[in-house]
Amino acid sequence: MSVQELVLKQRTEILHALCSSGSAEHLERILDILLAHGDLIWEEYQDIQVLGRALYTKARQLLDLVYTKGVDTSGLFLAALNQVLPEAQRVGLSFSGCCSNLEEKKKYQGTSTQILLTQRPSLVSQLQGCIDGALKALVISGHFTSADCDDVRLPIHTQSQQARRFLDHVRSKGELAAKVVLQFIEQKQESGSQLNEDTVTPPKELFKYQKKLSSSVSAQSCFLSTYGGTSHMSLDDIYTEGQLELSHECVDVHGPLGVEDIVGTVGTVNKEADTVLVSGDAGSGKSTLLQRLHLLWARGAALQDFLLIFPFSCRRLNSEHRELSVQELLFQHCCWPDREQEEIFQFILDHPHLILFTFDGLDELKQSFSDEHRLCCPTQRAPVHILLFNLIQGSLMKGVLKVVTSRPEAVGPVLKKHLRKEVFLKGFSPSGIDYFVRMHHRDPTVAAKVLESLQTNTALLGLCHSPVLCWIVSQCYKELLGCGEGSPQTITDVYLMILQHFFQHQSSQSTLGIGWLQENLETVLHLGQLAFEGIGTSCYIFTGSDLETCGVTEKDICMGFLIQSKDMSSTHSQRYEFLHVTMQCFFSGLYIVLSNDTHRSTIPKLFEQKGMRETDLRSTCFSGCLPSTYQQEQVLEGESTAVETLNLQITATFVSGLLSQRHQSLWIHCCPSAVIEKRAKQVLRCLSKGMQKHFKSIPQPVEGEKKSMHAMPGFVWLIKCIYEMQESRIAKDAMSKLEVDHLKLTYCNIGPVECTALAYVLQHLKNPVGLQLDNNSVGDVGVEQLLPCMHICNSLYLRNNNITDEGIRKLIAKGIQCDNFKKIALFNNQLTDACTQHFSHLLKTKQDFLAIRLGNNNITAEGAKQLAEGLKFNHSLQFLGLWGNKIGDAGAEALASALESTKSLVWLSLVGNGVGSAGACALANIIKNSTSLEELWLTENCVTRTGVECLIQALEHNTHVKSIWLRNNYLSLEEVEEMAQRESRLVF
């Protein structure tokens, strides 16, 4: 296939790669390269870059032009595409036959205007950061007017777009203007100053402001601000690093990510964007992570590339109803300069790369993200959410890095196209739980007892991967150690434990009696109403008037569930918030269960996932406490934001747990038994109805294929609600109606907590299923939580789940006992040679096992040899995948020896394993002797002609083999062509 045909064949994929991010940078860099090599003339470039034309239209026009220009231009285009696209976006594209030399033409040949074209790619890079100096040189020489300068400096343009616009303007001004620019660049280089780093000399007042700002940030950050708010817990004494992961695989990452990697270059997917998103579930530690980042900067311990950091809480920005400019937002909500405000703000505008903004809790903003209302002027006033959205997308303050935290469900595709990168915060690792507990309990004896209790209760250990739950468990260690066999199993159990702990702490008695809830019922209902009304109106910060409306007294506040809201700019009266948003959801759940005022439609509405604003979850009384503008927004929008749905789901989960039979003794004397029973039945009906809705969505299978259900996150939430009720009859009833062969739960944010709930429910399935949990956060603890449902799994897919050898040890030990278990896939985990001894044991023991896929792990020749020991005794395995490991020739030879006479193996993949000709020749023996093998994959290895000759000879003795894949090995184009003609089953 010619390179011209290759461009045509891949047209759809190329368009997606160029345009899916929403940034024009990739397309514009390719245009630069084509211009520099003369394959695109200036008029063609201008015709593509028509102002206002859609990105996809421009890309299509370029592809049309490249194709019509023929093979040479198509080859150059593919080479440019290969150079420009990040690795993740090159996956699936072929660059075969493209031009390999993209070096620019010899410097400074021809006229100055010609040089601007031939050196365009490097000039665009060199000019970024020093556009102002180049513009000044052209103004002084009389070639540029102030209007020209303003046109180049438009704030909607990125730095690279400003550089291109500058070069386009210079070209239109003629030869003399071009010469001035080249002289400017030459002088910069000769003086030894870097073009992209202008020397910055901040004014004296800025240093004074920096000192004041860092002092303010330090004061706000030195104590844990969320759930530790009442105990003045030092961040230094308790901070434990969570697990940070990039949203996509990155070859540059070696070892775990740290705090500074969030603002670093690692994992960048869109260099022109300024916003980094840190996403994680409620309670995963997002706010604490930002606090740590702020504190390190304020102390001068990290992030010293930034002169100023401006931290914002989106929860508190909800309370700002005035229209503000960016300057007012910075100075009024963070720190007010004592003098020279205009000079300081001008410095911020002139040096955006020295500034960092952080926005905590974007999901708690009352308005959903939108990029429709564009704002470019930093002095123009607008509603705060409009400012925030324009800062995030880069229309305002381009060049300032912004770090935003949010729950993942609240982040849609419109926001994602404006992201520099996304980082997932996955909560604590097992070692993180250990560290946190030991930091929380300075007495090593107490810490050891708590950790021992967790190890004996894996369900509770799974919950402790969430930092907020780990804090509760550590805080309630006396209750935990004193509960014996009644140790907490569910999230509801844990929150009831902290409820009892706080009441005990305020009680004059040494221990609370069995009627402890009845004694504190008024407080529970007061705080419950406040929480309930707040959840229904997305209100998380409460005024004194709000508290008074719900009857909250000073005694209720002293219980410790509410903390005073911290706000650097607050000049208002005291405001309060719950210790954590999950605590607000818990109290809201308590109110729904115990209040006499709960409307009969509240529980059914709570479990619905649409139209939440139409529910009875807010009272007109409380709505009166909200600003009228928000009430108008409620009417106009009419639909729940993602975070409102999430908080209502968390509340519904607590309601399910609170109405469990196990807890109904608590409600005696608090609420009539008949009412509790009625509400419990309502929950059961809602769960049954919700599950049925999912089951009805299962499509009928295509003839010859298995019936499959691709579950959505809402399904996982219902499963968690069923688990909270801890009644096996409910789980059995739910699963009795699910009839599928394959259950797919990929990208559903499943961690250890969800694994516990899934196993509890899925173990009651009537027939075996394939369970697919790829691309989640299962980990070793999650694997252990899944073991109770292993008997019902005929296949288990756990790709990209951060599982180690220890998790595999437990998984295989259980799997060997399960008759149905026949397939496993563990691509892209943390497996080493140590896991292969367990797979070897599995192969020796289970003579009906069909498939093992261990691609992209850290298995070497030693691991392959260990696997081979098991393969010698196995007569059932059909699929073996080891792509992306490091087994080399020695590993391939060991596997070949074990599989030499296999009568079961159909498919073998050793892609990207450093296998050379020695390994290929050994594998040829399998081909020569096997009566079952159909496909052998040896793509991206080191096989030379010698190895291929062995494979060809082996194929002469085997007509059963369909294909041997040999792309990207050590073969010349001539050798590939010759051998492909000799043997059609070789795929190059």
C-alpha positions, 0 to 999 in steps of 0.5 A: 500500500502506498503512503498516499493510500495509507493517508486515505485509509486512516482518514477517520483516525487521523481526523480524530487524533488531530481534533478530539482534544479541541486544541488546534496545536497539533494541526498548526504544528503540522502546517508549520512543518509542511510550510517549512519544507515547501510542500505547502505554499503560503496561499494554501496555508492561508486558505486553510487557516480562515478565521472562524473556520471549525477545527475539523473543517480545517483538518479535512481540507488539509487531508484533501490537499495532502492526498492530491499532492501525491506520495512525497507530501503524504509521506512528509505529512505522516512523518510530521503527524508521528512527530507531533502527536503524543504517544497515546494518540499515535496508538492504532495509526500506521506510519509505514513508508513515511519520510524519516528526515524532518530536519529543517533546511540549512539556517539563514539561506535565502532572503529573510522572508524565506527564512521565516518559512523554512525555519518556522517550526523552530522560530515558533518555539523560540519566540514563545516567551519573548514576543513582547521583546520582538514586538518592541524591536519592530515598533522601534524600527517603525514596521509595527504599529500598536494595533499590530501589537494588540492583534498579536497579543490577543488573550484568546491565543496561546503562546504558540498561536501568538508566535505564529500570528506574529510571524504571519504579520511580519511576513506581510510587512516585507523583507526589512521587517523579517530581517529585524526579527532575525537580528533580534533572535540572533542578538538574544542567542549571542547574549546567552539569554534564553528566548523563552525565559525573559529575566523577571525582576519583580517590583518590591511591593510584589515581594511584600505581597508574596510574604503576606499571601504565603503567611495567609496560605500557611495559616489556612493550611497548617491544620487539617481543614476537613474532617479534622476541623474540630480537633486542630489536627496538624497537617504535618502530623497526619498527612499521608500520601494518597495513590496518584495515577495519570488518566492515561498510560505514560511511558515517562512515569517511573514509580509513584507520582508525587505532589509536585508531579501534579504541576509538572510536565509528566503526563501532559496530553495537551501542552497548550492547555493550562488546567490540571484536573485532580479527580477522586471520589468523595473522601479520597483526600482531594482537599487535603492534597491541595492543602499539602501543596499550598503548605509546601509552597508557603514554606518554600519547600516545593513549587518554587517556580511559582511566585504567587499561589491563589487558593479558592474553594468552589464551595465558598465561591457559591456564596459570592453573588456579586459580579467581580473582575479577575483582580477583585476575585484574586485580591478579595477572596485570597489576600488584599495587597496593602498597596500598589494593587494595580502594579501587582496585578499588572505583574501577574498579567505580564508573567502568568507562568509564575502564577498558580491558581487552585480551585477545590471542589469544582463539583460543588459549584452550583453551575455545571461547567460550560464554555459557551460564555466567553470572556477575555478581559481580566478587568471585565466584571462577570458572575463568579462561575463565568470567571471560573469557567473562562479561567479553566478553559484559558480564555482568561489569564492564559498561561497561568497554571490552574489545578482543579479538584472534582469528583470524576462523575462531575467532569464532562467532555466539554471540560475535558477538552480544556485539560492539560492532563488529568490525575486520579487520586485513588485514596490510600494504598495498604501501606498508606492505611498502615502509615495513617493509623500509626501517625494518628495513634502515637501509642504504638500499642494502640496502633498495632491493635487497630491494624490487627483489627483491620486485618481480621476484617477485610471489609473494614480494611477495604473501607479504609482505603478512603481517607475519611473512613480511615480517619473515622475508624482511627478516631473511634478506636475504642469503639472498634476494639470493644465491639468484638464480632460486631465489627463494622462491615458497611459504610453505615456501620462506620458512620453510626460508630462516629455518631456514637463516638461524638455523643460519648465525647460530649457525655458526662457518663463514662459509657453511653447506654443502649438508649444513646440515640434517643437521648440525643434525638433532638440534636440528630433531627436538628442537624439532620434537617439542616443537612437534608435541606442543604443536600436538596439545594446544593448548599454546603455552607450555612449562615446563622439564619439557616441554623436558626431555621432548622432549630440548631442550637449552640449545644448541637454545634458543640457536638462537633459535627459542624465546623466553622467555615474558613474563608480568607475574605469573609467579612460576614458573620460566622458560617458553618459546614459539616465536617465532610460532605459525606457527613452531611449526607449521613445526617440527611439520611438520618433525618429521612429515616427518623423525622415525622415530617418526611413526605411519603414520596421522599424515598422514591424520589431519592432513588430516582436519578433524574429530575432531582430538583423536582423532589420534595427534598427541600422546603420552601422555608429553607429556600427562603434562606437562599439568594433569589438568583439561585432560586431563579437558576433552579427554575431555569435549569430544571435538572440536577447537576452531577454532584447533586445526583452523587450526593443524593446517591450517597444519602440513599446509600445511608438510608438503605443501611440505616433501614437494615434489620440489623439497626432497627433496634436503634430506632426503638423509642425514636420513631414508630416501628410501623413507620420504620417498617414502611420506609424499609419496604419503600427502599426495597421496592426502589432497589428492585425497580432500579435493578429491573430497569438495568436488566431491561436495558440488556440487549438481545445477543447477536446470534452465536454470541453470549448475552452481555450486560454493560453495567453503568455506575448507577448499577454499582450504586444500587449494588452498594445499597443492597450491600448496606442492607446486609440481607442476603434475601434481597441480594438473592432476589435481585440476582434471580432476575439477572440472566447474562453470560458476561457482566461488564463493569469497565471504567466504573470507578470500582475500588475495594469498597465496591468489590465487597458489595459486588461479591456480596450480591453477585455470589447469588447469581444462578449461572456462571458469568464472565466478570469484566472489571478492566480499568478500575482501582481494584488493587490487592485488597479489592481482589481479596474482597472478590473471592466470595463470588469467585465460584460463579466466575468462569472468567475474570478480567482485571486489566489495569487495576494496580494488582501485585503478586500478593493479590494474585497469590490469594486469587489463584489459591481461591480460583483453584477451588472453583470449578467454573473458573477457566479464564483470567486477564491481567494486562497492565498491572504490577506483576513480576516473576513472583506471580508465575509460580502461582500460575504454574501451580494453577496450570498443573492443578486445573486441567480445564483452564483455557486462557491466561493473559498477562500482557504489559507487566514485568515478567522476565525470562525467569518468570517464563521458565516458571510458567513453562514448568506448569505448561508441561503438565497442562493439556487444556490451555488455549490462549496465552498472552505475554505481550509487553513483558521482557522474556527475551530469547531464553524465556521464548525457548523455555515456553517453546520447549514446554509447548512443543507438542501442544494439542490445545494451544490456539493463540500465543502472543509474545509481542514486544518481548525482546525475542530474537532469532534464537527465540523465533527458531525455538518457537518454530518447533511448536509450529512444526509439531502442534496440531492446534496452534492458529496464531503466533504474534511476534510483532515488535521484537528483534527477529532477523532473517535467520529467525523468519527462515526457521518459521517459514520452514516450520510452516511448510509442515503445518497447514493448520496455522493461519498467521504469524505476525512479524511487524516491526522486527529487524528486517529490511523492506526488501527482506519483508517483500521477499518473504511475504511473497514466499509465505502468505501467512507471514504478516509484516 
